Amino acid sequence: MDEALAAKQIDELRNGIISELLVKKEDFPVFRAVLVKQPDFKRFRGIAQRGGHVIYHYMDAPRS
């Protein structure tokens, strides 16, 4: 995964095109670097899975 693909997937999740996004362990560092730069970063919720993968959802309200 490169930064452009990560940004595209973040936009799709934000706009409701996809309801969840699976980020594989090997793609996580690049994805997270792009995600933390988003102005609505606190609305993304990542749930860790076995094997180091993470499933992200976009929430209506920001997490605390």
Jmol script that loads the backbone (N, CA, C; Angstrom):
load data "model"
ATOM      1  N   MET A   1       0.848  -1.177   0.000  1.00  0.00           N
ATOM      2  CA  MET A   1       0.000   0.000   0.000  1.00  0.00           C
ATOM      3  C   MET A   1       0.890   1.234   0.000  1.00  0.00           C
ATOM      4  N   ASP A   2       0.510   2.212  -0.806  1.00  0.00           N
ATOM      5  CA  ASP A   2       1.228   3.481  -0.792  1.00  0.00           C
ATOM      6  C   ASP A   2       0.305   4.552  -0.201  1.00  0.00           C
ATOM      7  N   GLU A   3       0.831   5.758  -0.027  1.00  0.00           N
ATOM      8  CA  GLU A   3       0.067   6.822   0.621  1.00  0.00           C
ATOM      9  C   GLU A   3      -1.175   7.218  -0.177  1.00  0.00           C
ATOM     10  N   ALA A   4      -1.095   7.204  -1.495  1.00  0.00           N
ATOM     11  CA  ALA A   4      -2.239   7.574  -2.327  1.00  0.00           C
ATOM     12  C   ALA A   4      -3.389   6.576  -2.145  1.00  0.00           C
ATOM     13  N   LEU A   5      -3.078   5.299  -2.117  1.00  0.00           N
ATOM     14  CA  LEU A   5      -4.111   4.283  -1.916  1.00  0.00           C
ATOM     15  C   LEU A   5      -4.706   4.395  -0.515  1.00  0.00           C
ATOM     16  N   ALA A   6      -3.875   4.639   0.473  1.00  0.00           N
ATOM     17  CA  ALA A   6      -4.372   4.802   1.841  1.00  0.00           C
ATOM     18  C   ALA A   6      -5.326   5.987   1.922  1.00  0.00           C
ATOM     19  N   ALA A   7      -4.973   7.100   1.302  1.00  0.00           N
ATOM     20  CA  ALA A   7      -5.829   8.290   1.312  1.00  0.00           C
ATOM     21  C   ALA A   7      -7.158   8.005   0.613  1.00  0.00           C
ATOM     22  N   LYS A   8      -7.117   7.268  -0.491  1.00  0.00           N
ATOM     23  CA  LYS A   8      -8.332   6.916  -1.228  1.00  0.00           C
ATOM     24  C   LYS A   8      -9.239   6.044  -0.365  1.00  0.00           C
ATOM     25  N   GLN A   9      -8.667   5.067   0.308  1.00  0.00           N
ATOM     26  CA  GLN A   9      -9.469   4.184   1.153  1.00  0.00           C
ATOM     27  C   GLN A   9     -10.040   4.928   2.355  1.00  0.00           C
ATOM     28  N   ILE A  10      -9.302   5.864   2.903  1.00  0.00           N
ATOM     29  CA  ILE A  10      -9.799   6.684   4.013  1.00  0.00           C
ATOM     30  C   ILE A  10     -10.989   7.509   3.547  1.00  0.00           C
ATOM     31  N   ASP A  11     -10.892   8.109   2.361  1.00  0.00           N
ATOM     32  CA  ASP A  11     -12.010   8.886   1.821  1.00  0.00           C
ATOM     33  C   ASP A  11     -13.242   8.022   1.577  1.00  0.00           C
ATOM     34  N   GLU A  12     -13.041   6.811   1.062  1.00  0.00           N
ATOM     35  CA  GLU A  12     -14.167   5.906   0.827  1.00  0.00           C
ATOM     36  C   GLU A  12     -14.849   5.534   2.135  1.00  0.00           C
ATOM     37  N   LEU A  13     -14.077   5.300   3.170  1.00  0.00           N
ATOM     38  CA  LEU A  13     -14.637   4.977   4.475  1.00  0.00           C
ATOM     39  C   LEU A  13     -15.374   6.181   5.049  1.00  0.00           C
ATOM     40  N   ARG A  14     -14.787   7.335   4.940  1.00  0.00           N
ATOM     41  CA  ARG A  14     -15.378   8.572   5.463  1.00  0.00           C
ATOM     42  C   ARG A  14     -16.709   8.877   4.763  1.00  0.00           C
ATOM     43  N   ASN A  15     -16.776   8.667   3.458  1.00  0.00           N
ATOM     44  CA  ASN A  15     -17.958   9.018   2.669  1.00  0.00           C
ATOM     45  C   ASN A  15     -19.002   7.915   2.609  1.00  0.00           C
ATOM     46  N   GLY A  16     -18.778   6.816   3.307  1.00  0.00           N
ATOM     47  CA  GLY A  16     -19.766   5.750   3.372  1.00  0.00           C
ATOM     48  C   GLY A  16     -19.792   4.831   2.161  1.00  0.00           C
ATOM     49  N   ILE A  17     -18.820   4.943   1.279  1.00  0.00           N
ATOM     50  CA  ILE A  17     -18.746   4.050   0.121  1.00  0.00           C
ATOM     51  C   ILE A  17     -18.465   2.620   0.592  1.00  0.00           C
ATOM     52  N   ILE A  18     -17.630   2.509   1.620  1.00  0.00           N
ATOM     53  CA  ILE A  18     -17.386   1.224   2.264  1.00  0.00           C
ATOM     54  C   ILE A  18     -17.716   1.383   3.745  1.00  0.00           C
ATOM     55  N   SER A  19     -18.189   0.309   4.380  1.00  0.00           N
ATOM     56  CA  SER A  19     -18.581   0.417   5.789  1.00  0.00           C
ATOM     57  C   SER A  19     -17.453   0.074   6.745  1.00  0.00           C
ATOM     58  N   GLU A  20     -16.487  -0.710   6.263  1.00  0.00           N
ATOM     59  CA  GLU A  20     -15.328  -1.031   7.079  1.00  0.00           C
ATOM     60  C   GLU A  20     -14.130  -1.268   6.174  1.00  0.00           C
ATOM     61  N   LEU A  21     -12.963  -1.147   6.764  1.00  0.00           N
ATOM     62  CA  LEU A  21     -11.731  -1.280   6.002  1.00  0.00           C
ATOM     63  C   LEU A  21     -10.763  -2.169   6.766  1.00  0.00           C
ATOM     64  N   LEU A  22     -10.316  -3.236   6.123  1.00  0.00           N
ATOM     65  CA  LEU A  22      -9.330  -4.126   6.719  1.00  0.00           C
ATOM     66  C   LEU A  22      -7.939  -3.686   6.274  1.00  0.00           C
ATOM     67  N   VAL A  23      -7.108  -3.362   7.244  1.00  0.00           N
ATOM     68  CA  VAL A  23      -5.723  -2.976   6.966  1.00  0.00           C
ATOM     69  C   VAL A  23      -4.833  -4.108   7.442  1.00  0.00           C
ATOM     70  N   LYS A  24      -4.084  -4.665   6.529  1.00  0.00           N
ATOM     71  CA  LYS A  24      -3.200  -5.777   6.864  1.00  0.00           C
ATOM     72  C   LYS A  24      -1.986  -5.293   7.643  1.00  0.00           C
ATOM     73  N   LYS A  25      -1.424  -6.190   8.397  1.00  0.00           N
ATOM     74  CA  LYS A  25      -0.287  -5.883   9.272  1.00  0.00           C
ATOM     75  C   LYS A  25       0.846  -5.180   8.523  1.00  0.00           C
ATOM     76  N   GLU A  26       1.178  -5.669   7.334  1.00  0.00           N
ATOM     77  CA  GLU A  26       2.300  -5.093   6.587  1.00  0.00           C
ATOM     78  C   GLU A  26       1.986  -3.710   6.016  1.00  0.00           C
ATOM     79  N   ASP A  27       0.686  -3.360   5.894  1.00  0.00           N
ATOM     80  CA  ASP A  27       0.289  -2.053   5.365  1.00  0.00           C
ATOM     81  C   ASP A  27       0.035  -1.028   6.463  1.00  0.00           C
ATOM     82  N   PHE A  28      -0.020  -1.485   7.702  1.00  0.00           N
ATOM     83  CA  PHE A  28      -0.406  -0.613   8.813  1.00  0.00           C
ATOM     84  C   PHE A  28       0.470   0.635   8.973  1.00  0.00           C
ATOM     85  N   PRO A  29       1.797   0.551   8.928  1.00  0.00           N
ATOM     86  CA  PRO A  29       2.601   1.769   9.146  1.00  0.00           C
ATOM     87  C   PRO A  29       2.302   2.878   8.130  1.00  0.00           C
ATOM     88  N   VAL A  30       2.157   2.524   6.874  1.00  0.00           N
ATOM     89  CA  VAL A  30       1.867   3.530   5.841  1.00  0.00           C
ATOM     90  C   VAL A  30       0.457   4.085   6.044  1.00  0.00           C
ATOM     91  N   PHE A  31      -0.504   3.199   6.284  1.00  0.00           N
ATOM     92  CA  PHE A  31      -1.885   3.623   6.479  1.00  0.00           C
ATOM     93  C   PHE A  31      -2.011   4.567   7.674  1.00  0.00           C
ATOM     94  N   ARG A  32      -1.402   4.193   8.773  1.00  0.00           N
ATOM     95  CA  ARG A  32      -1.512   5.016   9.990  1.00  0.00           C
ATOM     96  C   ARG A  32      -0.869   6.382   9.802  1.00  0.00           C
ATOM     97  N   ALA A  33       0.240   6.443   9.080  1.00  0.00           N
ATOM     98  CA  ALA A  33       0.898   7.725   8.832  1.00  0.00           C
ATOM     99  C   ALA A  33      -0.031   8.686   8.097  1.00  0.00           C
ATOM    100  N   VAL A  34      -0.824   8.160   7.180  1.00  0.00           N
ATOM    101  CA  VAL A  34      -1.790   8.993   6.449  1.00  0.00           C
ATOM    102  C   VAL A  34      -2.990   9.309   7.336  1.00  0.00           C
ATOM    103  N   LEU A  35      -3.465   8.325   8.077  1.00  0.00           N
ATOM    104  CA  LEU A  35      -4.657   8.501   8.909  1.00  0.00           C
ATOM    105  C   LEU A  35      -4.482   9.573   9.976  1.00  0.00           C
ATOM    106  N   VAL A  36      -3.356   9.605  10.653  1.00  0.00           N
ATOM    107  CA  VAL A  36      -3.177  10.565  11.757  1.00  0.00           C
ATOM    108  C   VAL A  36      -3.115  12.005  11.268  1.00  0.00           C
ATOM    109  N   LYS A  37      -2.921  12.217   9.980  1.00  0.00           N
ATOM    110  CA  LYS A  37      -2.896  13.572   9.413  1.00  0.00           C
ATOM    111  C   LYS A  37      -4.291  14.090   9.063  1.00  0.00           C
ATOM    112  N   GLN A  38      -5.299  13.239   9.175  1.00  0.00           N
ATOM    113  CA  GLN A  38      -6.661  13.627   8.811  1.00  0.00           C
ATOM    114  C   GLN A  38      -7.251  14.531   9.885  1.00  0.00           C
ATOM    115  N   PRO A  39      -7.990  15.580   9.464  1.00  0.00           N
ATOM    116  CA  PRO A  39      -8.581  16.491  10.463  1.00  0.00           C
ATOM    117  C   PRO A  39      -9.645  15.802  11.323  1.00  0.00           C
ATOM    118  N   ASP A  40     -10.274  14.753  10.809  1.00  0.00           N
ATOM    119  CA  ASP A  40     -11.290  14.023  11.563  1.00  0.00           C
ATOM    120  C   ASP A  40     -10.767  12.674  12.073  1.00  0.00           C
ATOM    121  N   PHE A  41      -9.494  12.629  12.373  1.00  0.00           N
ATOM    122  CA  PHE A  41      -8.812  11.409  12.818  1.00  0.00           C
ATOM    123  C   PHE A  41      -9.554  10.697  13.946  1.00  0.00           C
ATOM    124  N   LYS A  42     -10.129  11.451  14.872  1.00  0.00           N
ATOM    125  CA  LYS A  42     -10.777  10.851  16.042  1.00  0.00           C
ATOM    126  C   LYS A  42     -12.090  10.163  15.706  1.00  0.00           C
ATOM    127  N   ARG A  43     -12.561  10.294  14.476  1.00  0.00           N
ATOM    128  CA  ARG A  43     -13.790   9.609  14.073  1.00  0.00           C
ATOM    129  C   ARG A  43     -13.520   8.213  13.507  1.00  0.00           C
ATOM    130  N   PHE A  44     -12.262   7.872  13.333  1.00  0.00           N
ATOM    131  CA  PHE A  44     -11.896   6.549  12.836  1.00  0.00           C
ATOM    132  C   PHE A  44     -11.615   5.647  14.034  1.00  0.00           C
ATOM    133  N   ARG A  45     -12.237   4.473  14.023  1.00  0.00           N
ATOM    134  CA  ARG A  45     -12.036   3.528  15.119  1.00  0.00           C
ATOM    135  C   ARG A  45     -11.415   2.259  14.560  1.00  0.00           C
ATOM    136  N   GLY A  46     -10.277   1.896  15.076  1.00  0.00           N
ATOM    137  CA  GLY A  46      -9.605   0.687  14.645  1.00  0.00           C
ATOM    138  C   GLY A  46      -9.739  -0.409  15.680  1.00  0.00           C
ATOM    139  N   ILE A  47     -10.087  -1.596  15.222  1.00  0.00           N
ATOM    140  CA  ILE A  47     -10.233  -2.744  16.107  1.00  0.00           C
ATOM    141  C   ILE A  47      -9.180  -3.772  15.701  1.00  0.00           C
ATOM    142  N   ALA A  48      -8.249  -4.037  16.596  1.00  0.00           N
ATOM    143  CA  ALA A  48      -7.163  -4.976  16.311  1.00  0.00           C
ATOM    144  C   ALA A  48      -7.705  -6.390  16.178  1.00  0.00           C
ATOM    145  N   GLN A  49      -7.146  -7.119  15.231  1.00  0.00           N
ATOM    146  CA  GLN A  49      -7.515  -8.503  14.971  1.00  0.00           C
ATOM    147  C   GLN A  49      -6.313  -9.398  15.253  1.00  0.00           C
ATOM    148  N   ARG A  50      -6.550 -10.662  15.310  1.00  0.00           N
ATOM    149  CA  ARG A  50      -5.438 -11.598  15.461  1.00  0.00           C
ATOM    150  C   ARG A  50      -4.554 -11.530  14.230  1.00  0.00           C
ATOM    151  N   GLY A  51      -3.274 -11.653  14.439  1.00  0.00           N
ATOM    152  CA  GLY A  51      -2.332 -11.633  13.333  1.00  0.00           C
ATOM    153  C   GLY A  51      -1.830 -10.241  12.996  1.00  0.00           C
ATOM    154  N   GLY A  52      -2.287  -9.223  13.724  1.00  0.00           N
ATOM    155  CA  GLY A  52      -1.787  -7.875  13.505  1.00  0.00           C
ATOM    156  C   GLY A  52      -2.600  -7.033  12.549  1.00  0.00           C
ATOM    157  N   HIS A  53      -3.711  -7.554  12.029  1.00  0.00           N
ATOM    158  CA  HIS A  53      -4.554  -6.781  11.132  1.00  0.00           C
ATOM    159  C   HIS A  53      -5.473  -5.876  11.953  1.00  0.00           C
ATOM    160  N   VAL A  54      -5.996  -4.823  11.305  1.00  0.00           N
ATOM    161  CA  VAL A  54      -6.887  -3.887  11.989  1.00  0.00           C
ATOM    162  C   VAL A  54      -8.087  -3.612  11.086  1.00  0.00           C
ATOM    163  N   ILE A  55      -9.286  -3.622  11.674  1.00  0.00           N
ATOM    164  CA  ILE A  55     -10.492  -3.252  10.945  1.00  0.00           C
ATOM    165  C   ILE A  55     -10.896  -1.860  11.413  1.00  0.00           C
ATOM    166  N   TYR A  56     -11.053  -0.943  10.450  1.00  0.00           N
ATOM    167  CA  TYR A  56     -11.433   0.433  10.750  1.00  0.00           C
ATOM    168  C   TYR A  56     -12.881   0.693  10.381  1.00  0.00           C
ATOM    169  N   HIS A  57     -13.541   1.501  11.220  1.00  0.00           N
ATOM    170  CA  HIS A  57     -14.896   1.999  10.964  1.00  0.00           C
ATOM    171  C   HIS A  57     -14.846   3.514  11.131  1.00  0.00           C
ATOM    172  N   TYR A  58     -15.795   4.191  10.485  1.00  0.00           N
ATOM    173  CA  TYR A  58     -15.926   5.631  10.643  1.00  0.00           C
ATOM    174  C   TYR A  58     -17.140   5.888  11.526  1.00  0.00           C
ATOM    175  N   MET A  59     -16.954   6.654  12.586  1.00  0.00           N
ATOM    176  CA  MET A  59     -18.026   6.890  13.569  1.00  0.00           C
ATOM    177  C   MET A  59     -18.650   8.262  13.362  1.00  0.00           C
ATOM    178  N   ASP A  60     -19.926   8.370  13.751  1.00  0.00           N
ATOM    179  CA  ASP A  60     -20.640   9.645  13.659  1.00  0.00           C
ATOM    180  C   ASP A  60     -20.079  10.686  14.626  1.00  0.00           C
ATOM    181  N   ALA A  61     -19.684  10.222  15.798  1.00  0.00           N
ATOM    182  CA  ALA A  61     -19.142  11.113  16.828  1.00  0.00           C
ATOM    183  C   ALA A  61     -17.673  10.766  17.063  1.00  0.00           C
ATOM    184  N   PRO A  62     -16.848  11.780  17.304  1.00  0.00           N
ATOM    185  CA  PRO A  62     -15.437  11.492  17.573  1.00  0.00           C
ATOM    186  C   PRO A  62     -15.248  10.778  18.904  1.00  0.00           C
ATOM    187  N   ARG A  63     -14.246   9.904  18.934  1.00  0.00           N
ATOM    188  CA  ARG A  63     -13.940   9.226  20.196  1.00  0.00           C
ATOM    189  C   ARG A  63     -13.246  10.211  21.129  1.00  0.00           C
ATOM    190  N   SER A  64     -13.276   9.924  22.391  1.00  0.00           N
ATOM    191  CA  SER A  64     -12.687  10.854  23.359  1.00  0.00           C
ATOM    192  C   SER A  64     -11.213  10.635  23.534  1.00  0.00           C
TER     193      SER A  64
END
end "model"
wireframe off; spacefill off
backbone 0.3
color backbone group
